[in-house]
Amino acid sequence: MCLLLLIAIIAGGCGSIIARKAKLGGNPKLAAYWTSPTMTKDEADSLANFHLVVADMENLVNNPDNLRAIKKRNPEVKLLAYSNPMELFYPMVANRTLQKEVLEKVEAAGKWWLLQPDGEPVIFWPGMRMLNLSAVCPEVNGARYNRWIARFLLEKVLFNSVWDGYFMDNSGGDVSWIGTYGRNKGIDSGNNGENDDTSILDFSWSLGIQEFLRVIREAKGPNFLMVGNKGTLEFLNILDGKMFEEFPNDYLGDDKAGGWYKSMTNYFQTGPFSIIQARQVPNNPEHRLFILSSALLFDGYYAYGQGLIRRFPEYQEIGKALGPAREMLDGSWQREFSKAIVKVWPGERKGEIIYKSR
């Protein structure tokens, strides 16, 4: 009897003996944006139910077994290491071993902080200090910050085969606007005590990010995925996709329908690993459906919120796309799938998934 019971348990897939595989359909393609430095076993189990997971790099130090568990449950998942090379917590916070190491190096270097003309730090996100990713950042021991941090990521994070790619936070090619953000009084990227000309500053910043990304791309090769989080058309010679954070974005050059048309124009060009992210709005299924339907008009991924792993009814499988999206005579946009028709009314911020009868 005991032997028969043991055989039944093994055949049934006891969690500690046989890993329960995740079962995902083809569409919608779901992404999770996990910027917490830690994750529990239960959270890893839930994250395995997504097609693509952006996970903070610190999880490689804090809970590497849980990262591997995601890949074991879902061998098809694309797991991208998240980092924000533009900012550091100051003072440092808990569970940030890798960032602490970067902070110690930056403090020792002394010249890699992004400063205002009066020598005060440039601040964007409260509780963090900005770093100088520009191409004119002062060199320390023959290295500028952008190249040093790229090599640090390669040696400390991206060497591990658990990662399928890298996600760069704050990958926009302009930074001059931060010079007048909050209490900032300009930016002095060359540490010469002068306020930078905005056009020269943005050009130098773009060059610096291009170099940072290129170091990683050349080291990891063409099959390594690289995604950035601003929905512009910059750096597409290196990146495989862009994340449209809190879609639609009205800063891209056209605010018609809240920036929907310009965001979608870019989305159609930024690559198949692009991510349309919906801002978390509790108890608002209409908002979720509008953003999800917009994402389904092209072949990218959809993410809801940040650090969320809940699944919603609208995630049910809709099959293969039967063609590209089309603008209809009534101003709506439509795309047909084998199991559903997706429609979006941009001006009304409305989306609909019409399921075909089975």
LINVENNOR-V475542 format. One record per residue. N is the residue number from 1. PHI is phi in radians with two decimals (NA if undefined). PSI is psi in whole degrees, 0 to 359 (999 if undefined). D_CENTER is the distance of its C-alpha to the mean C-alpha in Angstrom with 1 decimal. Layout:
((N/PHI/PSI/D_CENTER) (N/PHI/PSI/D_CENTER))
This chain:
((1/NA/314/52.0) (2/-1.07/321/49.5) (3/-1.16/319/48.8) (4/-1.13/322/48.2) (5/-1.13/318/45.9) (6/-1.10/317/43.8) (7/-1.09/320/43.6) (8/-1.14/319/42.4) (9/-1.12/315/39.7) (10/-1.12/315/38.4) (11/-1.12/328/38.7) (12/-1.39/350/36.9) (13/1.52/51/33.8) (14/-0.94/133/34.1) (15/-0.92/323/30.7) (16/-1.42/351/31.8) (17/-1.89/314/33.5) (18/-2.19/122/31.4) (19/-1.17/132/27.7) (20/-1.38/116/27.0) (21/-1.33/143/24.8) (22/-1.32/144/22.1) (23/-2.06/108/23.1) (24/-2.05/145/20.6) (25/-1.50/189/21.7) (26/-1.54/324/20.4) (27/-2.50/141/19.4) (28/-1.27/152/17.5) (29/-1.54/120/14.6) (30/-1.85/136/12.6) (31/-2.07/149/9.1) (32/-2.06/134/8.8) (33/-1.91/92/6.4) (34/-1.87/95/8.9) (35/-1.74/8/9.1) (36/-1.27/142/12.8) (37/-1.31/353/14.6) (38/-2.33/160/16.8) (39/-2.63/143/17.1) (40/-1.47/172/20.5) (41/-1.10/320/21.9) (42/-1.14/321/21.9) (43/-1.15/320/18.2) (44/-1.09/322/17.6) (45/-1.08/320/20.1) (46/-1.27/322/18.2) (47/-1.12/335/14.8) (48/-1.16/348/16.8) (49/-1.54/13/17.3) (50/-1.98/155/14.0) (51/-1.34/327/13.5) (52/-2.43/135/10.0) (53/-2.22/122/8.7) (54/-1.68/114/5.9) (55/-2.15/134/8.7) (56/-0.92/138/9.8) (57/-1.03/334/12.1) (58/-1.12/339/15.0) (59/-1.11/337/15.4) (60/-1.16/332/16.9) (61/-1.57/316/19.6) (62/-1.39/325/20.1) (63/-2.70/65/20.0) (64/-1.07/328/19.7) (65/-1.10/328/21.9) (66/-1.29/328/19.5) (67/-1.11/316/16.7) (68/-1.14/328/19.6) (69/-1.14/325/20.7) (70/-1.05/314/17.6) (71/-1.19/328/18.3) (72/-1.22/317/22.0) (73/-1.24/327/21.7) (74/-2.37/85/19.5) (75/-1.06/342/20.1) (76/-1.56/353/18.2) (77/-1.13/147/14.8) (78/-1.78/115/12.0) (79/-1.88/116/10.8) (80/-1.95/135/8.2) (81/-1.41/124/9.0) (82/-1.59/135/6.9) (83/-2.60/156/9.1) (84/-2.04/89/10.2) (85/-1.29/354/13.1) (86/-1.55/343/14.3) (87/-2.48/155/15.5) (88/-2.31/142/17.4) (89/-1.09/136/18.9) (90/-2.57/108/22.5) (91/-1.25/165/24.4) (92/-1.15/149/22.3) (93/-1.90/173/21.5) (94/-1.21/157/22.1) (95/1.11/27/20.2) (96/-2.14/62/18.7) (97/-1.07/315/20.8) (98/-1.20/317/18.7) (99/-1.11/324/18.1) (100/-1.08/320/21.8) (101/-1.14/319/22.7) (102/-1.11/315/20.8) (103/-1.02/317/22.5) (104/-1.09/320/25.8) (105/-1.20/318/25.5) (106/-1.13/318/24.5) (107/-1.08/319/27.4) (108/-1.18/321/29.7) (109/-1.16/318/28.8) (110/1.41/344/29.4) (111/-2.12/11/28.3) (112/-1.79/357/24.6) (113/-1.24/148/23.8) (114/-1.50/124/23.2) (115/-2.07/157/26.5) (116/-1.44/165/28.3) (117/-1.01/334/31.7) (118/-1.52/6/33.5) (119/1.56/356/31.6) (120/-1.35/151/29.6) (121/-1.20/148/25.9) (122/-1.46/130/23.4) (123/-2.08/129/21.5) (124/-1.95/293/18.5) (125/-1.57/128/17.1) (126/-0.97/137/20.2) (127/1.51/3/20.9) (128/-2.29/158/19.1) (129/-2.05/145/20.4) (130/-1.50/150/19.0) (131/-1.94/160/19.4) (132/-1.65/94/20.9) (133/-1.50/1/18.7) (134/-1.23/163/21.3) (135/-1.31/353/23.7) (136/-1.94/13/26.6) (137/-0.96/135/25.5) (138/-1.00/140/28.7) (139/-1.41/145/29.1) (140/-2.25/120/30.0) (141/0.92/41/31.9) (142/1.39/9/30.9) (143/-2.27/136/27.1) (144/-1.51/162/24.8) (145/-1.05/319/21.8) (146/-1.08/320/19.2) (147/-1.31/323/21.0) (148/-1.11/315/21.7) (149/-1.20/328/18.2) (150/-1.11/316/17.1) (151/-1.19/324/20.1) (152/-1.05/314/19.5) (153/-1.09/320/16.1) (154/-1.11/319/17.9) (155/-1.41/327/20.9) (156/-1.79/340/19.5) (157/-2.25/300/16.2) (158/-1.34/354/15.6) (159/-1.15/335/19.2) (160/-1.36/132/18.8) (161/-1.24/353/19.0) (162/-1.16/335/17.0) (163/-1.53/137/13.8) (164/-1.69/350/13.3) (165/-3.11/189/10.8) (166/-2.33/138/8.6) (167/-2.03/120/5.2) (168/-1.71/116/6.7) (169/-1.33/150/6.5) (170/0.99/55/9.5) (171/-1.75/22/9.9) (172/-1.28/148/12.6) (173/-1.53/3/16.0) (174/-2.16/148/18.1) (175/-2.39/352/18.9) (176/-1.05/329/22.5) (177/-1.10/335/21.7) (178/-1.26/340/20.9) (179/-1.08/336/24.4) (180/-2.00/14/25.8) (181/-1.52/136/23.3) (182/1.06/232/24.8) (183/-1.71/7/27.6) (184/-1.16/144/26.6) (185/-2.18/51/29.5) (186/1.79/174/28.1) (187/-2.30/135/26.4) (188/-2.10/83/28.4) (189/-1.27/340/26.1) (190/-1.66/2/29.3) (191/0.96/42/30.8) (192/-1.94/10/34.0) (193/1.39/11/34.5) (194/-2.08/149/33.9) (195/-1.33/125/31.5) (196/-1.17/145/29.5) (197/-1.11/131/30.1) (198/-1.11/320/26.9) (199/-1.20/320/26.9) (200/-1.18/320/27.6) (201/-1.06/312/25.0) (202/-1.13/322/22.2) (203/-1.09/316/23.5) (204/-1.17/322/23.5) (205/-1.14/317/20.0) (206/-1.08/318/18.8) (207/-1.08/320/21.0) (208/-1.14/318/19.6) (209/-1.20/320/16.0) (210/-1.00/317/17.3) (211/-1.19/318/19.4) (212/-0.99/311/16.7) (213/-1.16/322/14.6) (214/-1.16/323/17.9) (215/-1.03/316/19.1) (216/-1.21/315/16.3) (217/-1.06/315/16.8) (218/-1.15/327/20.5) (219/-1.33/324/20.5) (220/-1.70/341/18.3) (221/1.57/174/19.7) (222/-1.25/340/18.8) (223/-1.54/355/17.7) (224/-1.45/127/14.8) (225/-1.37/138/11.5) (226/-2.38/127/9.5) (227/-2.32/143/6.5) (228/-2.11/165/6.1) (229/-1.89/22/5.3) (230/-2.12/132/9.0) (231/-1.38/37/10.9) (232/-1.57/178/13.7) (233/-1.73/20/15.5) (234/-1.36/149/15.3) (235/1.12/21/14.9) (236/-1.27/351/15.0) (237/-1.27/347/17.7) (238/-2.08/317/15.3) (239/-1.41/153/11.8) (240/-1.72/355/11.6) (241/3.14/167/9.3) (242/-2.23/150/7.6) (243/-1.80/127/5.6) (244/-1.66/91/8.7) (245/-1.27/130/8.3) (246/0.91/53/11.6) (247/-0.98/145/13.0) (248/-1.44/158/15.5) (249/-1.90/126/15.2) (250/-1.67/8/18.7) (251/-1.69/5/18.0) (252/-1.56/359/17.8) (253/2.16/352/21.5) (254/-2.69/123/22.9) (255/-1.77/15/22.9) (256/-1.03/132/24.9) (257/0.93/42/24.0) (258/1.22/20/21.5) (259/1.60/6/19.8) (260/-1.04/313/19.4) (261/-1.12/315/21.3) (262/-1.18/320/19.7) (263/-1.05/316/16.1) (264/-1.22/323/17.4) (265/-1.01/317/19.3) (266/-1.21/318/16.2) (267/-1.00/322/14.3) (268/-1.15/347/17.4) (269/-1.99/346/17.0) (270/-1.54/2/13.4) (271/1.86/159/13.6) (272/-1.24/349/13.6) (273/-1.78/21/10.1) (274/-1.29/154/8.8) (275/-2.24/125/7.4) (276/-1.65/116/9.7) (277/-1.85/132/9.1) (278/-1.66/134/12.4) (279/-1.12/141/13.5) (280/-1.21/119/15.5) (281/-2.25/100/19.1) (282/-1.01/142/21.4) (283/1.00/40/24.2) (284/-2.38/77/23.2) (285/-1.12/333/22.9) (286/-1.13/320/23.7) (287/-1.10/313/20.5) (288/-1.04/315/18.4) (289/-1.18/325/20.5) (290/-1.09/314/20.2) (291/-1.26/317/16.4) (292/-1.05/314/16.5) (293/-1.08/322/19.5) (294/-1.10/317/17.8) (295/-1.07/325/15.0) (296/-1.29/350/17.9) (297/-1.24/345/19.6) (298/-2.32/190/17.6) (299/-1.76/19/16.3) (300/-1.48/199/12.5) (301/-1.94/160/10.8) (302/-2.12/132/11.1) (303/-2.24/138/9.5) (304/-1.93/119/11.9) (305/1.19/197/11.5) (306/-2.37/127/9.9) (307/1.30/20/11.6) (308/-1.92/140/13.6) (309/-2.22/10/15.1) (310/-1.26/146/17.9) (311/-1.89/149/18.8) (312/-2.10/160/20.7) (313/-1.01/329/23.7) (314/-1.27/1/22.1) (315/-1.47/4/20.0) (316/-1.15/151/23.3) (317/-1.07/135/23.5) (318/-2.10/7/24.5) (319/1.40/194/25.1) (320/-1.42/149/24.7) (321/-1.24/137/24.3) (322/-1.72/4/27.8) (323/2.92/180/26.9) (324/-1.36/170/24.7) (325/-1.24/150/24.3) (326/-2.34/143/27.4) (327/-1.49/131/28.4) (328/-1.66/167/31.5) (329/-1.10/333/34.6) (330/-1.48/6/33.9) (331/1.57/354/30.7) (332/-1.43/167/28.4) (333/-2.03/145/25.9) (334/-2.48/145/26.4) (335/-2.50/136/25.3) (336/-1.77/136/27.3) (337/-2.06/168/26.3) (338/-1.12/334/28.9) (339/-2.06/1/28.8) (340/-2.88/163/27.8) (341/-2.05/130/27.7) (342/-1.82/132/24.7) (343/-2.27/145/25.7) (344/-2.37/133/24.1) (345/-1.94/96/26.2) (346/-1.02/313/24.0) (347/-1.14/332/26.6) (348/-1.62/357/27.2) (349/0.90/52/23.6) (350/-2.24/139/24.7) (351/-2.34/156/23.5) (352/-2.60/140/25.6) (353/-2.02/113/25.5) (354/-1.75/109/29.1) (355/-1.40/136/29.8) (356/-1.35/149/32.6) (357/-1.16/142/35.6) (358/-1.60/999/35.8))
